[in-house]
Amino acid sequence: MLMQSRSIKSVIHLFLAYLCIFACFNAFASDYNFQFHGFLAQGFIKTSANDFLGDSSEGSFDFGEAVVNGRYSVSDDWYLAAQLISRDYGDYHVVEQDIDLDYGLLGGKIFSDSNQQLDFQIGMVKLPFGLLNIGRDIPSTHLGILLPQHIYNEYNRNKNLSNYGGLLQYNITNDWGDIQASLAIGKINMSEKEHKEIFATSAGISLDMLDNFSHDTDVNKTVQIIYSTPDKHLRLGFTFNEDQYDYRVSSQNSSQEVIVKYSNYIYSLEYQIQDWSFLAEIYRRSQSTNIDLQFNNSHIHYINKAPNTEFKYLQASYAINDQVELFTRYEHGYLDTQNKYNYSPFGQNSSLGYHKNWVNGLDWYINDSLLFKTEYHMVKGCASLHWSNNDYSNLEDDWSMFMLQLVYHF
């Protein structure tokens, strides 16, 4: 049976929601500009050791999702857009969703002329994070099943995909090429339990100690600039993204405030010529933690700087024809650039500090609606593994992963 019981339940929930939406708007679709699309996807994953997703070392179908999205053009310059998702992704609570909102926004054009345009979005908006984040939620918009995980991490999918705020995007076209500049500011899209996990990790305490836990509004700021040559063969991009979290936990005799700030930098390059395409990105992250601790009448303040992180990848692809495209990708990086092979973020296993991965895969468009994907990973290091699936004291340094996915678009 391809889909687990949770996946079946999720698909039923989503299609009931889809039918309700369709029934409400179907009568008006002939008179107004409504568009509805979506997809169903079911995957299989098998790892030689370690558990990347659920019980993947045993082979798992616990990897499915159903999505429906819609767009309504209020006028030539204004529109409403939203996407619902139902997702089954291992056992991690953050990415397990019966029905959730990926984005929901009002967008429009502020001004435009012959060679430039300024657009806005407000609501729950997608983040311009690297070259692939805007399309990461739709399988047909990117090669392969998994994107490079240290930039487009599936366990942080909700936080990285969208936030609650606004987006400004400026486009200018000239003889020398196109420039797209984006600015997004908003509240981070995270659950309460995710916040507790970040606080506990940063403060070095147990989740069990967080009974009196609170957090202020967390802010995400993203700036991105992308340059494209006039022939569209080359794209160069730079993204700066900053997340800040303000946490508090208290007891009868003490209180602790922790402000965690992540600064992310992504340098991107894409080059296309005939049937070949090349894509490369470098990701760098720094983290600082300000901690104020008060105990009775004592006060302690200190700043903790986490090691600098760097990951990079290079991907090449070749389109055999309109239906089949092959790709290969090499990923390489470290959680601590100064201590590459001996860094142990949880004090248990040094292989958690680095990641090397060679991926080979194929995308096959069987027809206009059906897409088949497969890929094989040869991995050294365990930095891509999540604590919810693994005992960090018992990991294999060299392991492999095989994945299949079937996608139906409608």
N, C-alpha and C positions, 0 to 999 in steps of 0.2 A: 504494500500500500504506500503510494508515493508521499502522501502528506500525513503528518501526525494528527492526532485528534485536535490539538490546539490550532494547527494550521487550518483544518477544515472549519472549525468554529470561527476563526478569524475571517476566512473567505466568505462565509455565510453572512457574518456581520457587515462586512464591507459591501457586499452586493445588495443587501437590504438597504443600506444607506444610499448606494448608487441608484437603486430603483426609485427610492423616494425622491432623490434629486431630479432624476430623469422625468418622473411623473409630474413634478411641480413645474418643470420648465419646457416640457415637450410641446405643450400647446402654443408656446410663444416662439419656439425655435425657428419657425418659418418667417417670422416677422423681425426678429432681432438676431444679433450675431452671437449665438451661443456655440461653444465648442466643448465636446466631452471626449476624453480619451482615458486610457488606462491599460493596465497589464496584470497578468498573473505570472508568477515565477516560482518554480520549484527547483531546489538544488540538492545535490548529494556531495558529501565531503568525506574523505578518508585520509587519515594521517598515519604514517608508519610508526610514530611515537608522539607523545605529548597530545594534548587536546586543544586544538586551535578554536574549535567551536563545539560546545556540548560534548558528547562522547565521540568525537571524530576519530579517535584511535580505534574504535570499534566499527566505524562507518556509520554515518548519520544522515537522515533526510530532514533533520531539524533545522531547515534553512529554506524558508519560503516567504513570499510576500505577495500582497495584492494591493494595487494602487489605482485610484481613480482621480482624475484632475479635470477641472473645468475653467473656462475663461468666458467672460461676458463683456462685450464691448459696449460700454455705456454711450460712447460717442466715438468720433474719429480719433480723439486724443485721450480718452479715459477708458479704463477697463478694471474689472474685478477678476481675480484669479485665486484659486485654492486647490489644494491637493490633500486627499485623505489616504492614509496608509494603514494596512493591517499586516503585522510582521511577526514572523517566527524566526528567532535567531539564537539558537542555543538556549542556555538557561539564564542568561544575564538579564536582570529585571529591567534595565534601562532601555534596551532595544527590543523587548517583548511588548508588542502593542496589539490589543484587540482592534480598536480603531483610534487613530490619532491624527492630528493635523500636522502635515509637513510644512505647509505655508498657506497663508491666507492674506491677501493684500489688495489694496487699491493702488493702481499705478496710472501714470499718465505723462504727458509731454508738457514741460514748462514753456519751452520755446524751441524754435528750429528755423533754420534758413537753408540756403543751398548747400552748405558744407559743414554745418554743425548742428547739434541737438543736445538739449538738456532734459533728462527724464527723471522721474521720481517714483518711489514706491514707499508705502507706509503700511504698517501692520506687522504680520509675521513674514519677514522677507528673507530670501535666500542670500547667503554671504558670498561675496567674490573672494574666494580663498584658493589660491593657485589657479591653474588653468582648467581643472576638472571638477571642482566642487559644485558649480552651478548645475551640471548635468549628471552628478553622481547617482541621483535617485532614479534615473531612467536607464535600464540596461542597454538600450539601443544607441545611447549617446556616447558610449565609451567602449573601448576594447576590453575583453576579459571579464571575469566575474568579480575579482577583488582588485581594487585600485591599490597603489602603493600605500601600505597600511600606516606608515609613520607620518604621512601627510593627510591621508583620507581614511583615518581609522574608523572601522565599523563600530567599535565600542564607544566612540565619542560622536557617532553619526548625528544625533539630534542637535548637540551643541554646535557642531561645525557646519551643519547644513543651513540653519536659519536662526534668526533671533527676533525679538519683539522690539521693533524700532522703525528706522527709516533708512532709505538708500537714495543717494543722488548719483546719477551716471551721466557723464559728459562725453560726447563723441564728436570728433572733428576729422574731416577728410580733406587731404590736400594731394598735390602731385607727388609728394614724397612719402605718402602712406597715410595710415589711419592711427589715431590715438584714442583709446578709451580709458577714461579716468573714473574711478568709482570710490565713493565714501559711504560707509555703513556704520551706524551707531545704534546701539540698542541694548536691551536686557538679554542676558544669556539664557538660552533655552535648555534648562536643566531641571531635573527632579530634586526633591528634598534629599533623597537618599544619595544621589550623586554628590550633592554639596557636602554631606556628612563624610563621604569617603575622601573627598579632596581635603577637608579640614583635618581628619584623623591622620592622613598620610603626611600632611605638611607639619602638623604639630607633634607627630610621633606618639599619638595616643590611640587607645582602642575605641572602636565604635560603641562599645558598651558604656562608655563614659559620657555619652552625648545626650543624656536625658534632657538637660536644659540648654538646648542648642538653638541658635537663631542666626540669621544672616541678613545683611542689608542688600539693597539692590545691587546686583552684579552687572558690570558694564563691559560690553564688547565694542571695540573700535577697530575698523578695518579700512585700509586704504590700498587701492590697487591701480596700477597703470599698465596697460598693454599696448604695445606698438605692433602694427601689421604693415608689411610692405604693400605697395600698390597691387602687386599680382597675388597677394594673399598667401604666398608660399612660406613666408617666415613670420612668426609671432614671437615677440620678446615680452616678458612680463615680470613685474615685481609686486609682491604683496607684503604689507605689514599688518599684523593682527595683534591686538593686545586684549587679554582678558584680565579682569581684576575681581577678586572675591573678598568680601569683608565678613568674617565669621566671629561669633561670640559663643562661649560656653561658660556656665557658671555653676557653682555649688555654694554650700552654706558659708564657707570660709575663703573661697577664692573665685577669681574670674580670669578668663583668658580671651584675648582678642587676637585674631590672626588675619592679616591682610596678605593674600597671595596674588602675585602678578606674574602672568606669563606673557612674554614677548616673542612673537613668531615672525620669521622672515622667510619668504619663498622667492627664489629666483627661477624663472621658467623660460624655456625655449622650445618651440615647435617648428619643424621644417617639413614641408610636403613638396614632393616632386613626382609627377606621374603617378605610378602605383605605389610609391614608397612614402612612408611617413616616419619621422623621427621626433621623439619627445624626451625632454630631460628637465628635471627639476632638482634644486638643492633646497633643503629645509633646515633652518637653524632656529633653535629655541633657547631662551634664557629664562630663568625663574628666580624670583626673590620672594622671601617670606618675612614680613615684619610681625613680630610677636610681642605683645604686652601681657605680662603676667602679674596679677595682683594676688597676694596671699596675706590675709590679715592686714597689717599696716605696711607691708613691704611691696615694692614695685620694681619689676625687672623688665627692661626693654632690650631686645636684641634683634639683629637682622641675619637671616640665614640665606646664603646664596647657593642655589643648587648648581650642580655641574652643567656646563653648556652641552646641548644636544645637537647632533648633526646627522641628517640622513639624506641620501641622494639616490637617484635612479636614472637609467638610460633605457629607453624603449625604442625598438624598431619594428615596423610592421610592413607587410606586403599584401596588397589586394590581388588575389589570383584572378578574380572576376568580380562581378557585381554582387555575388552571393557569399563568397568565402574570403576571409582575411586571416592571415597568420601573423602572430606577433611573438617577440621575445623581449624579455626585460631583465635587467640586472639591478638589484637593490643592495645598498650597502650603507651602514651607518652605526653610530654609537650613541648611547645615552650620556656618556662622559667623554668628551673629545680629548681630555688630558690623561685619561686612564682607561684606554679603549677596551682592553681584554680582562681587566681585573676589577672593574666596577660592579658592585653587587648592590642594587638599589634597596633590596630588602634583607641584606646581610645573609643570604642563603646560598646563592648560586651565581657565579661570575658570568655564566652564559646569558643571564638576563640583561646584560649590559650592551650586547651587540647583536647585529642582524646582518646576514648576507643571504641573498635569495636570488636564484636564477629561475625565471618563470618562462615557460613556453606554452602557447595556447592558440586557440582557434575560435573564430566567430563564424557561424554558418547561418545565413538567412534562408531557411527552407522555403518560405514564401513570404508574402507581404506581412503576414500576421505572426509567423512562427520563427523564433530565433533560438538556435542551439549554441551553447558556449561550453568549452572545456579548457582546462589548464592544469599544468603539472609544475609544482614548486619543489626545488631542491634547496633546502635551508640549512644554514649553519648559524647557531645562536638562537636565543629564546626571547629576544626583546619584543617580539610581536605577540607573545602569549599573554593571556589575561589571567589574573588571580582567580576569577570565578570558576575557571575550568581546570586548574592545575594545582598540584602540590609543588610549590616552588623548590622544595628540597629534593625533589625526585624528577629531574628533567633530563632529556636526551639532547646533547648539543647538536648532533647531526640527525636531521629528520627530513621527511618529504611529505608532500600533500598533493592529493589528486581531487579535482573538483569538476562537477558537471552542473549545468543549469539549462532548463528549458523555459522559454519565455513566450507567452502568448499576448500579443498586443491587440487592443480593440479600440 
